[in-house]
Amino acid sequence: MASTPHPPPPATAPARYPRVILGTCVVPWRPDGAWDEPLFRRTVRHAVQTLGPRQYIFGTAGEGYAVTDRQFAEIGRAFVEEMRTAGGVPMIGVISLSLGTVQERIAQALEWGVREFQLSLPAWGTLEDAEVDRFFAATCGRFPAARFLHYNLARAKRVLTGADYTRLAARHPNLVAIKMGGENGPALRDVATAADAAGVRCFFTEFGYHALADSTGCGLLCSFGGVEPTLARRWFAASTPERSALEPAFRAIHAAAKSALAGAAYMDGAYDKLYVKRHFPAFPLDLLPPYRGATEAQFARFRADCDAALATVPASSLSAS
């Protein structure tokens, strides 16, 4: 695997989490609604082998908002088993409108030996400052033996700022990381600056990482880079000029996913299952209802466009490193 690409800028506190590639695992659903356990286990091993040891499940792409308690337990335990077998470090996402459910699931996964968790704010209503503080006190504060990454996204109705994270990181030493998508440079930089000062690691998706990798301590949140893991590792380790040379291909892959699913809003998992299916042709595209996934025809278009984009990448960038 590629090593850390660039030394992080000076921070006023030791880093709480390593600078790595962070990836997600998604769940294959059979036509009868059951999960395909053997296929799922193979994809988890593949993710660790090709992208690295830091993988998580039950974020938005992993449909953590939709799984039942039984599915959370069955799939979560299988994920932890495969991650450990493959030498990975499992992270479990916990998404719910109920804070009590969040707490119960954290406690359950702690019994499996999990120590890293991903949190999202409850999305039924926008949390005020005092409610944000209460949420983190009831998670980070209640479970001091665990380490937490916060997924900062608009879907939760409250996007936290650098000032918010300065306050929260001071109160909770086990708030170790933040992840954000998109290309809103000022917002990403605001959060990254505060996070670096506190020793909290930020993870940004491909283009946000490209913009800030040399000036902040951010890691890579692998999204569409999962289409070609070798290229994603190259992107993570490259200098800015090298990434700039690869950027047209990355833009084309990103555009291929957007084009294939154009004309309607899809949940994140619909995109991530396209990426996984490129490596596992039998991987089903369905999401848990009522949400819809891509069709086979959409995947065929996506695959063709990705192949065309990758054909423009120098062979040296696609060789194992």
DRENNU-884456 format. One record per residue (C-alpha): z, x, y. Coordinates in steps of 0.25 Angstrom, whole numbers, plus 5000, padded with zeros to 4 digits. Example, Ala and Ser with C-alpha at 12.3 -4.5 7.8 and 13.67 -1.06 7.14 Angstrom:
<nodes>
503150494982
502950554996
</nodes>
This chain:
<nodes>
500050005000
499850045014
500950105022
501550065035
500350075045
501050115058
502450155062
503150045069
503450055083
504950095087
505949975084
507349965089
507749925075
507449965061
506349885055
506849775046
505649755038
504449855033
503149865040
502249805028
501149705025
501749575022
500949475014
501149335008
500949274994
500349134993
500549034981
499448984972
499548834969
498948774957
498148634958
499348564953
500248624964
500948724956
500948874960
500148974951
501249064948
500449174940
499449184951
500449184962
501149304955
499849374955
499649354969
500949404973
500749534965
499449554972
500049534986
501049644983
500049744977
498949724987
499749705000
501149754998
502549724994
502949625005
502449495002
503049355005
502849215000
503049075006
502649105020
501649005026
500549065018
501349055005
501648905008
503148925010
503148805019
502748715007
503348764994
504448684987
505848744984
505348754969
504048824973
504848914983
505748954971
504648964960
503649044968
504649124976
505249174964
503849214958
503549284971
504749364971
504549404956
503149454959
503449524972
504549604965
503649634953
502649684962
503549764970
503549674982
504649624992
504549474992
504749385004
504949235003
504549145014
505449025017
504848915025
505448775027
505848675038
507248675031
508148795035
508948755023
507748775014
507448905020
508848955017
508848895003
507548975000
508049105006
509249094997
508449064985
507549184987
508649274990
509149234976
507749284971
508049424978
507149394989
507649465002
506449435012
506149305018
505149245027
505549135037
504849035046
505448945056
505548795052
504348725058
504748585059
505148605074
505148725083
506448795082
507148835095
507848965097
509148925092
508448865080
507648985077
508949065078
509648965068
508548985058
508549135058
510149125057
509949035045
508949125038
509149265042
510549255046
510949175033
510249265023
510649415028
510149475015
508749425017
507649475026
506749385034
505349385040
505049275050
503649215050
503449185065
502349075065
501948965074
501948865062
503448875063
503348815078
504148935083
503549075085
504649175087
504549275098
504949425099
506249375107
506549285095
506449395085
507249485094
508449385093
508249355079
508149495074
509349535081
510149425074
509549435060
509349585055
508649515042
507549465051
506549575047
505149525049
504249435057
502849385053
501849325062
500349295061
499249285072
498749365083
499549325095
499749475100
500849445110
501649355101
501549455089
501949575098
503049505105
503649475091
503349615086
503949685097
505249615096
505249635080
504949785081
506149795091
507049725081
506449795068
505849665063
504549675057
503349595061
502249555052
500849515058
499649465052
498349555052
497949545066
499349535072
499649665064
498349735069
498749705084
500249755082
500349855071
500249975079
501249925090
502249855082
502949865069
502249745063
501849735048
500649655042
500749515038
499549505029
498749385030
497249385028
497349525025
497749485011
496249465008
496149615006
497449675005
496949815005
496349785019
497649725023
498449855019
497449935027
497649845039
499149865038
499050015037
497850035047
497950085061
497449995072
496050055073
495850035058
496349895058
495449865070
494249915061
494649815050
494949705059
493549635059
493749625044
495149565045
494649465056
493549425046
494449405035
495349325044
494149245049
493749215035
495049145032
495049065045
493549025043
493748985028
494848885032
494348845046
494348705050
495748675046
497248725047
497748785034
499048835030
499248995030
499248995015
497748935014
497349065020
498249155012
497749094999
496349135003
496749275004
497449274990
496349204984
495349314987
496149404977
496549294967
495349194966
496049094958
497149084969
497148934973
497048904988
497948774988
499148764997
500348674994
499948534999
499848475009
499148605014
497748645010
497248775006
495848835007
494748784997
493948874988
492748864997
493548915009
494049025000
492649064996
492249075011
493449155014
493149255003
491749275007
492149295021
493249395017
492249475008
491349485020
492449535029
492949635019
491549685017
491649745031
492849825028
492749975025
493050005010
494050105014
494949985020
494849905007
495250024998
496650024993
497650105001
</nodes>
